[in-house]
Amino acid sequence: MPSASPHSSLPSAPRSDSLIILTLAIGFVMAMIDVTAVNVALSDIALDLSVPLSGLVWVVDGYTLTFAALLLAGGALADQFGARTAYQAGLAVFLIGSILCGLAPGGNFLIAARLLQGAGAALFMPSSLSLLTHTYEDARVRARMLGIWSALVGASSAIGPLVGGILVHAFGWRSVFWINVPLGVLGIVLVRLLIVAPPPRPRPLSLLSHGMGMLMLSGLSFVLIEGPVLGWLSVPVLASVALTVVSLASLLHRERSGSHPLLPRDLFATSSFAAANGTGFLINFAVFGQLFLLSLYLTQARGADALTAGLQLLPMMAAFTFGNLYSGRVSARLGMRVPMLAGLSVAVVMALGLSFVKTDTPYWMLVVGAVLMNLAVGTAIPAMTTTVMQVAGRAHANSAAAALNANRQIGALVGVALMGTILHMQPEWNGRLPLAFGAIAAAYAGAWVLVYRFIHAAKLAK
């Protein structure tokens, strides 16, 4: 274990690995339970608050929008003020957002509170991975701990729909947000007691670049979510397209020529870093698009209530956890590339098979295809995360963690929004499912190409 730095407020003490992993995972575990539980609560939210389909997409994507847009800022703030401070602050902001969600009197208020939750998650997410990287110096131990960390996150995703279903069934949809209160308080206390703070690594914070990123993602979200509602050629949608393009072009120009880029240019010395981030984008596009799609499919097309939908989603989501656990063993023996390529290959085949699902398809056929697909993807995810963090090394851990998770959350944002677009454009589920699973298969295929072409045995940073 590293010794306490001069910046640490508490002396180093013997710490249990299991408690450390729990402490550093609890923020993202809380966020993942929230995200997945909200999906099974969508139908109840729509009925209680009279929220249309586009509003339901905003309930999911509003959180993801600020999460994705502010993740790089979260990494920079962790460098500036210390990862432990940023982690605790993020948990506190997420806690306040959760309370406001639980008190929401209407759809717009709920969406605004979800935006605040996303801002909190953007603070604690990069700090979590950074603290984990600093805690375990040995690369092999760190890879194993990252696998366990990913498994905990995957387990929270797996139980999220069931937890949401139970809470909605017993206490109503608002309880999905109230469950975050004890978890958030526990996380803040454990971090203070168990985690030694690494020294800050101050670097300039480019507010203009972060603002451009926020504008780009906001414009993109508006186009994808409101385009089917307002019309693709309506003035607001066209204005948002222009805003997205201009913001993206300006951001890329500043990143290439500016003196203080959002990401250290050293990270792009190897193609593995950019390719792994692209893979993360495409995987989350498919995973969260699938969750949004299946949650509405089970409740609307098959008539399941929140509890039944949670139970039906449980084996599909649990498959990610088993894949995460298996990934560490494969990676330790064969390297990071093999589990990514093998997992994504299986995922493409299974997604294509699921494109033939109809409203009268037996549940067991749906669950077998989804379980095999998610098990394979679960095997690829820890290898992808480890590749990014090992290429970055300790010196750029905060920035690399922020970049990876920003790209993953942008993928989730676009995936959910595109599923919403497909649902708007196709009135019948038998027309929606082939298009939706076809898009998911295309995303996994694109990720496979990135891994095959650009990710090889990466030279590890120090």
C-alpha positions as CSV (number, residue, x, y, z in Angstrom):
1,M,0.0,0.0,0.0
2,P,1.3,3.5,-0.7
3,S,2.1,5.6,2.3
4,A,0.2,8.7,3.2
5,S,1.3,11.8,1.4
6,P,1.8,15.2,2.9
7,H,-1.5,16.1,1.5
8,S,-3.4,13.4,3.4
9,S,-5.5,14.4,6.3
10,L,-5.4,10.9,7.8
11,P,-2.4,8.6,8.5
12,S,-2.1,5.4,6.5
13,A,-3.7,2.4,8.3
14,P,-4.2,-1.2,7.4
15,R,-7.2,-1.5,5.1
16,S,-9.1,-4.4,3.8
17,D,-9.1,-4.8,0.0
18,S,-12.8,-5.6,0.0
19,L,-13.7,-2.5,2.0
20,I,-11.5,-0.3,-0.3
21,I,-13.1,-1.7,-3.4
22,L,-16.6,-1.3,-1.9
23,T,-15.8,2.3,-1.0
24,L,-14.4,3.2,-4.4
25,A,-17.2,1.5,-6.2
26,I,-20.2,2.7,-4.1
27,G,-20.6,5.9,-6.1
28,F,-20.9,4.3,-9.4
29,V,-22.9,1.4,-7.9
30,M,-25.4,3.9,-6.6
31,A,-25.5,5.6,-10.0
32,M,-25.9,2.4,-11.9
33,I,-28.7,1.1,-9.6
34,D,-30.4,4.5,-10.2
35,V,-30.0,4.4,-14.0
36,T,-31.3,0.8,-14.4
37,A,-34.0,1.1,-11.7
38,V,-35.3,4.3,-13.4
39,N,-35.8,2.3,-16.6
40,V,-38.4,0.0,-15.1
41,A,-40.1,2.9,-13.4
42,L,-40.6,4.8,-16.7
43,S,-44.2,3.7,-17.3
44,D,-45.2,4.6,-13.7
45,I,-43.5,8.0,-14.1
46,A,-45.3,8.6,-17.4
47,L,-48.7,7.8,-15.8
48,D,-48.1,9.8,-12.6
49,L,-46.6,12.9,-14.1
50,S,-48.2,12.7,-17.6
51,V,-44.8,12.5,-19.3
52,P,-44.8,11.7,-23.0
53,L,-42.2,9.4,-24.7
54,S,-39.8,12.2,-25.5
55,G,-40.0,13.3,-21.9
56,L,-39.2,9.8,-20.7
57,V,-36.1,9.8,-23.0
58,W,-35.1,13.1,-21.3
59,V,-35.5,11.5,-17.9
60,V,-32.9,8.9,-18.9
61,D,-30.7,11.1,-21.1
62,G,-30.9,14.3,-18.9
63,Y,-28.8,12.5,-16.3
64,T,-26.5,11.1,-19.0
65,L,-26.1,14.5,-20.7
66,T,-24.5,16.3,-17.7
67,F,-22.7,13.2,-16.7
68,A,-21.0,12.9,-20.1
69,A,-20.5,16.6,-20.6
70,L,-18.9,17.3,-17.3
71,L,-16.8,14.2,-16.8
72,L,-13.6,15.8,-18.3
73,A,-14.2,18.7,-16.0
74,G,-14.6,16.2,-13.1
75,G,-11.2,14.7,-14.0
76,A,-9.6,18.2,-14.1
77,L,-11.1,19.2,-10.8
78,A,-9.8,15.9,-9.3
79,D,-6.4,16.9,-10.4
80,Q,-6.8,20.4,-9.1
81,F,-8.2,19.7,-5.6
82,G,-7.4,16.0,-5.1
83,A,-9.3,12.9,-6.1
84,R,-10.7,12.2,-2.7
85,T,-12.1,15.7,-2.3
86,A,-13.7,15.4,-5.8
87,Y,-15.1,12.0,-5.0
88,Q,-16.8,13.2,-1.8
89,A,-18.1,16.3,-3.4
90,G,-19.6,14.3,-6.3
91,L,-21.4,12.0,-3.8
92,A,-22.9,15.0,-2.0
93,V,-24.2,16.6,-5.2
94,F,-25.6,13.3,-6.4
95,L,-27.3,13.0,-3.0
96,I,-29.0,16.4,-3.3
97,G,-30.1,15.6,-6.9
98,S,-31.6,12.3,-5.7
99,I,-33.6,14.1,-3.0
100,L,-35.0,16.6,-5.5
101,C,-35.9,13.7,-7.9
102,G,-37.9,12.1,-5.1
103,L,-39.7,15.4,-4.4
104,A,-40.4,16.2,-8.1
105,P,-43.9,17.6,-8.7
106,G,-43.7,17.4,-12.5
107,G,-41.8,16.1,-15.5
108,N,-39.7,19.2,-16.1
109,F,-38.7,19.4,-12.4
110,L,-37.7,15.7,-12.5
111,I,-35.6,16.2,-15.6
112,A,-33.8,19.2,-14.0
113,A,-33.1,17.1,-10.9
114,R,-31.7,14.4,-13.1
115,L,-29.3,16.9,-14.7
116,L,-28.0,17.7,-11.2
117,Q,-27.5,14.0,-10.5
118,G,-25.5,13.7,-13.6
119,A,-23.2,16.6,-12.5
120,G,-22.6,14.8,-9.2
121,A,-21.7,11.6,-11.0
122,A,-19.3,13.4,-13.3
123,L,-17.4,14.5,-10.2
124,F,-17.1,11.1,-8.4
125,M,-16.7,8.8,-11.4
126,P,-13.2,9.7,-12.6
127,S,-12.0,10.1,-9.0
128,S,-13.1,6.5,-8.3
129,L,-10.9,5.0,-10.9
130,S,-8.1,7.4,-10.1
131,L,-8.1,6.5,-6.4
132,L,-8.1,2.8,-7.3
133,T,-5.1,3.3,-9.6
134,H,-3.2,5.1,-6.9
135,T,-4.0,2.6,-4.2
136,Y,-2.7,-0.4,-6.1
137,E,0.8,0.1,-7.6
138,D,1.4,-3.3,-9.1
139,A,-0.1,-3.5,-12.6
140,R,-1.3,-7.1,-12.2
141,V,-2.9,-6.4,-8.9
142,R,-4.5,-3.3,-10.3
143,A,-5.9,-5.2,-13.2
144,R,-7.4,-7.8,-10.8
145,M,-8.9,-5.0,-8.7
146,L,-10.3,-3.3,-11.7
147,G,-12.0,-6.5,-12.7
148,I,-13.6,-6.7,-9.2
149,W,-14.6,-3.1,-9.4
150,S,-16.2,-3.7,-12.8
151,A,-18.0,-6.8,-11.4
152,L,-19.4,-4.7,-8.5
153,V,-20.6,-2.1,-11.0
154,G,-22.0,-4.9,-13.2
155,A,-23.8,-6.5,-10.2
156,S,-25.4,-3.2,-9.4
157,S,-26.6,-3.0,-13.0
158,A,-27.9,-6.5,-12.8
159,I,-29.9,-6.0,-9.6
160,G,-31.0,-2.4,-10.6
161,P,-34.1,-3.4,-12.5
162,L,-35.1,-5.9,-9.8
163,V,-34.5,-3.3,-7.0
164,G,-36.4,-0.8,-9.0
165,G,-39.3,-3.2,-9.6
166,I,-39.6,-4.1,-6.0
167,L,-39.4,-0.4,-4.9
168,V,-41.9,0.8,-7.4
169,H,-44.3,-2.1,-6.6
170,A,-44.1,-1.5,-2.9
171,F,-43.5,2.2,-2.5
172,G,-44.0,3.9,-5.8
173,W,-41.5,5.3,-8.4
174,R,-40.1,8.0,-6.1
175,S,-38.5,5.4,-3.8
176,V,-36.1,4.6,-6.7
177,F,-34.4,7.9,-5.8
178,W,-34.8,7.8,-2.1
179,I,-32.7,4.6,-1.9
180,N,-29.7,6.7,-2.9
181,V,-29.7,8.7,0.4
182,P,-28.3,6.0,2.7
183,L,-25.9,4.7,0.0
184,G,-24.6,8.2,-0.6
185,V,-24.1,9.0,3.1
186,L,-22.3,5.6,3.6
187,G,-20.0,6.4,0.7
188,I,-19.0,9.8,2.0
189,V,-18.2,8.4,5.4
190,L,-16.2,5.4,4.1
191,V,-14.1,7.5,1.8
192,R,-13.2,9.8,4.7
193,L,-12.2,6.8,7.0
194,L,-10.5,4.4,4.6
195,I,-9.0,6.2,1.6
196,V,-5.6,8.0,1.7
197,A,-5.7,11.1,-0.5
198,P,-3.1,11.2,-3.3
199,P,-1.5,14.6,-3.8
200,P,-3.3,17.0,-6.3
201,R,-1.8,17.5,-9.8
202,P,-2.9,21.0,-10.6
203,R,-3.4,21.8,-14.3
204,P,-5.2,24.6,-16.1
205,L,-9.0,24.1,-16.4
206,S,-10.3,25.2,-19.8
207,L,-13.8,26.5,-19.1
208,L,-14.4,27.5,-22.7
209,S,-13.6,24.0,-24.0
210,H,-15.8,22.3,-21.4
211,G,-18.6,24.8,-22.3
212,M,-18.2,23.9,-26.0
213,G,-18.5,20.2,-25.1
214,M,-21.6,20.9,-23.1
215,L,-23.2,22.8,-26.0
216,M,-22.3,20.1,-28.5
217,L,-23.9,17.3,-26.4
218,S,-26.9,19.4,-25.6
219,G,-27.5,20.2,-29.2
220,L,-27.0,16.5,-30.2
221,S,-29.4,15.4,-27.5
222,F,-32.1,17.9,-28.6
223,V,-31.8,16.8,-32.2
224,L,-32.1,13.1,-31.5
225,I,-34.8,13.3,-28.9
226,E,-37.0,16.2,-30.3
227,G,-36.4,15.6,-34.0
228,P,-39.1,12.9,-34.3
229,V,-41.5,15.1,-32.3
230,L,-41.0,18.5,-33.8
231,G,-39.9,17.4,-37.2
232,W,-36.4,17.0,-38.6
233,L,-36.6,20.2,-40.6
234,S,-38.2,22.3,-37.9
235,V,-36.4,25.5,-36.9
236,P,-35.4,24.4,-33.4
237,V,-34.0,21.1,-34.7
238,L,-32.0,22.7,-37.5
239,A,-30.7,25.3,-35.1
240,S,-29.6,22.5,-32.8
241,V,-27.8,20.8,-35.6
242,A,-25.9,24.0,-36.4
243,L,-25.1,24.4,-32.7
244,T,-23.8,20.8,-32.5
245,V,-21.6,21.2,-35.6
246,V,-20.1,24.6,-34.7
247,S,-19.4,23.5,-31.1
248,L,-17.7,20.3,-32.2
249,A,-15.6,22.1,-34.8
250,S,-14.6,24.7,-32.3
251,L,-13.7,22.2,-29.7
252,L,-11.6,20.1,-32.1
253,H,-9.7,23.2,-33.2
254,R,-8.9,24.2,-29.6
255,E,-7.8,20.7,-28.7
256,R,-5.4,20.6,-31.6
257,S,-3.9,24.1,-31.3
258,G,-4.7,25.2,-27.8
259,S,-2.0,25.4,-25.1
260,H,-4.2,23.7,-22.5
261,P,-6.1,20.8,-24.1
262,L,-8.8,19.0,-22.2
263,L,-6.8,15.8,-22.4
264,P,-3.0,15.5,-22.2
265,R,-1.6,14.9,-25.7
266,D,0.7,12.2,-24.3
267,L,-2.4,10.0,-24.0
268,F,-2.7,9.8,-27.8
269,A,0.9,8.6,-28.3
270,T,-0.5,5.2,-28.9
271,S,-3.6,4.3,-30.9
272,S,-4.8,2.0,-28.2
273,F,-6.1,4.8,-26.0
274,A,-8.3,6.4,-28.7
275,A,-9.5,3.0,-29.9
276,A,-10.4,1.8,-26.5
277,N,-12.4,5.0,-25.9
278,G,-14.2,4.5,-29.2
279,T,-14.9,0.9,-28.1
280,G,-16.3,2.2,-24.8
281,F,-18.6,4.6,-26.7
282,L,-20.0,1.8,-28.9
283,I,-20.4,-0.7,-26.1
284,N,-22.4,1.7,-24.0
285,F,-24.4,2.8,-27.0
286,A,-25.6,-0.8,-27.3
287,V,-25.9,-1.7,-23.6
288,F,-28.0,1.3,-22.5
289,G,-29.9,1.4,-25.8
290,Q,-30.8,-2.2,-25.2
291,L,-31.9,-1.6,-21.5
292,F,-34.1,1.3,-22.5
293,L,-35.6,-0.7,-25.4
294,L,-36.3,-3.9,-23.4
295,S,-37.7,-2.0,-20.4
296,L,-40.4,-0.4,-22.5
297,Y,-40.9,-3.5,-24.6
298,L,-41.6,-5.7,-21.6
299,T,-43.9,-3.1,-20.0
300,Q,-45.7,-1.9,-23.1
301,A,-45.7,-4.7,-25.6
302,R,-45.8,-7.6,-23.2
303,G,-47.9,-6.0,-20.4
304,A,-45.4,-6.5,-17.5
305,D,-45.7,-4.4,-14.4
306,A,-42.5,-2.8,-12.9
307,L,-41.8,-5.8,-10.6
308,T,-42.3,-8.4,-13.4
309,A,-40.2,-6.4,-15.8
310,G,-37.4,-6.2,-13.1
311,L,-37.5,-10.0,-12.7
312,Q,-37.5,-10.6,-16.4
313,L,-34.5,-8.2,-16.9
314,L,-32.5,-9.7,-14.0
315,P,-30.9,-12.7,-15.8
316,M,-30.1,-10.5,-18.8
317,M,-28.3,-7.9,-16.7
318,A,-26.7,-10.4,-14.4
319,A,-24.9,-11.8,-17.4
320,F,-22.7,-8.7,-17.4
321,T,-21.4,-9.5,-13.9
322,F,-20.5,-13.1,-14.7
323,G,-18.7,-11.8,-17.8
324,N,-16.8,-9.2,-15.7
325,L,-15.6,-11.9,-13.3
326,Y,-14.5,-14.2,-16.0
327,S,-12.7,-11.5,-17.9
328,G,-9.9,-11.0,-15.3
329,R,-8.8,-14.7,-15.6
330,V,-8.8,-14.6,-19.4
331,S,-6.9,-11.2,-19.5
332,A,-4.3,-12.4,-17.0
333,R,-3.5,-15.4,-19.3
334,L,-4.1,-14.1,-22.8
335,G,-3.9,-10.3,-22.5
336,M,-6.5,-7.6,-23.0
337,R,-7.1,-8.0,-26.7
338,V,-8.5,-11.6,-26.7
339,P,-11.5,-11.1,-24.4
340,M,-12.4,-7.9,-26.3
341,L,-12.4,-9.5,-29.7
342,A,-14.0,-12.8,-28.6
343,G,-16.7,-11.0,-26.5
344,L,-17.6,-8.6,-29.3
345,S,-17.8,-11.3,-31.9
346,V,-20.4,-13.2,-29.9
347,A,-22.3,-10.0,-29.2
348,V,-22.6,-9.2,-32.9
349,V,-24.0,-12.7,-33.6
350,M,-26.5,-12.6,-30.7
351,A,-27.7,-9.1,-31.5
352,L,-28.4,-10.1,-35.1
353,G,-30.3,-13.1,-33.8
354,L,-32.4,-10.9,-31.5
355,S,-33.4,-8.7,-34.5
356,F,-35.8,-11.5,-35.4
357,V,-37.7,-11.1,-32.0
358,K,-41.4,-10.4,-32.3
359,T,-44.1,-9.5,-29.8
360,D,-45.2,-13.1,-29.6
361,T,-41.7,-14.5,-29.3
362,P,-41.4,-16.8,-26.2
363,Y,-39.6,-15.0,-23.3
364,W,-37.1,-17.9,-23.0
365,M,-35.8,-17.2,-26.5
366,L,-35.4,-13.5,-25.8
367,V,-33.6,-14.1,-22.5
368,V,-31.2,-16.8,-24.0
369,G,-30.1,-14.4,-26.7
370,A,-29.7,-11.4,-24.4
371,V,-27.9,-13.4,-21.7
372,L,-25.3,-14.8,-24.2
373,M,-24.9,-11.3,-25.7
374,N,-24.4,-9.6,-22.4
375,L,-22.2,-12.3,-21.0
376,A,-19.8,-11.8,-23.9
377,V,-19.9,-8.0,-23.6
378,G,-19.3,-8.3,-19.9
379,T,-16.1,-10.2,-20.7
380,A,-14.9,-7.4,-22.9
381,I,-15.6,-4.4,-20.7
382,P,-12.9,-4.9,-17.9
383,A,-10.3,-5.5,-20.6
384,M,-11.2,-2.3,-22.3
385,T,-11.1,-0.3,-19.0
386,T,-7.7,-1.9,-18.0
387,T,-6.3,-1.0,-21.4
388,V,-7.1,2.6,-21.0
389,M,-5.8,2.9,-17.4
390,Q,-2.6,1.0,-18.1
391,V,-1.8,3.1,-21.2
392,A,-2.4,6.2,-19.2
393,G,-0.4,5.2,-16.1
394,R,-0.6,6.9,-12.7
395,A,0.5,10.3,-14.1
396,H,-2.7,10.7,-16.3
397,A,-5.1,8.4,-14.4
398,N,-7.6,11.2,-13.6
399,S,-7.7,12.4,-17.2
400,A,-7.9,8.9,-18.7
401,A,-10.6,7.8,-16.4
402,A,-12.6,10.9,-17.2
403,A,-12.1,10.5,-21.0
404,L,-13.1,6.8,-21.0
405,N,-16.2,7.4,-19.0
406,A,-17.2,10.5,-20.9
407,N,-17.1,8.6,-24.1
408,R,-19.0,5.7,-22.5
409,Q,-21.7,8.1,-21.2
410,I,-21.9,9.8,-24.6
411,G,-22.4,6.4,-26.1
412,A,-25.3,5.7,-23.6
413,L,-26.8,9.1,-24.4
414,V,-26.8,8.6,-28.1
415,G,-27.9,4.9,-27.8
416,V,-31.0,5.8,-25.7
417,A,-31.8,8.8,-27.9
418,L,-31.6,6.7,-31.0
419,M,-33.8,4.0,-29.5
420,G,-36.3,6.8,-28.7
421,T,-36.1,7.9,-32.3
422,I,-36.8,4.4,-33.6
423,L,-39.8,4.0,-31.2
424,H,-41.2,7.3,-32.5
425,M,-40.7,6.4,-36.2
426,Q,-42.1,2.9,-36.0
427,P,-45.6,2.6,-34.5
428,E,-45.5,-1.2,-34.1
429,W,-43.1,-3.2,-32.0
430,N,-42.6,-5.8,-34.7
431,G,-41.1,-3.0,-36.8
432,R,-39.2,-1.4,-33.9
433,L,-37.3,-4.5,-32.7
434,P,-35.4,-5.4,-36.0
435,L,-34.2,-1.8,-36.4
436,A,-33.2,-1.5,-32.8
437,F,-31.3,-4.7,-32.5
438,G,-29.8,-4.1,-36.0
439,A,-28.3,-0.8,-34.6
440,I,-27.0,-2.7,-31.6
441,A,-25.3,-5.3,-33.8
442,A,-23.8,-2.5,-35.9
443,A,-22.4,-0.9,-32.8
444,Y,-20.7,-4.1,-31.5
445,A,-19.3,-4.7,-35.0
446,G,-17.8,-1.3,-35.1
447,A,-16.2,-1.9,-31.7
448,W,-14.8,-5.2,-32.9
449,V,-13.1,-3.4,-35.9
450,L,-11.5,-0.8,-33.6
451,V,-10.1,-3.5,-31.3
452,Y,-8.8,-5.6,-34.2
453,R,-7.3,-2.7,-36.1
454,F,-5.8,-0.5,-33.3
455,I,-5.5,-2.3,-30.0
456,H,-2.5,-4.5,-29.6
457,A,0.0,-5.2,-26.8
458,A,0.1,-1.7,-25.4
459,K,3.2,-0.2,-23.9
460,L,2.3,0.5,-20.3
461,A,2.8,4.0,-18.8
462,K,4.3,4.6,-15.4
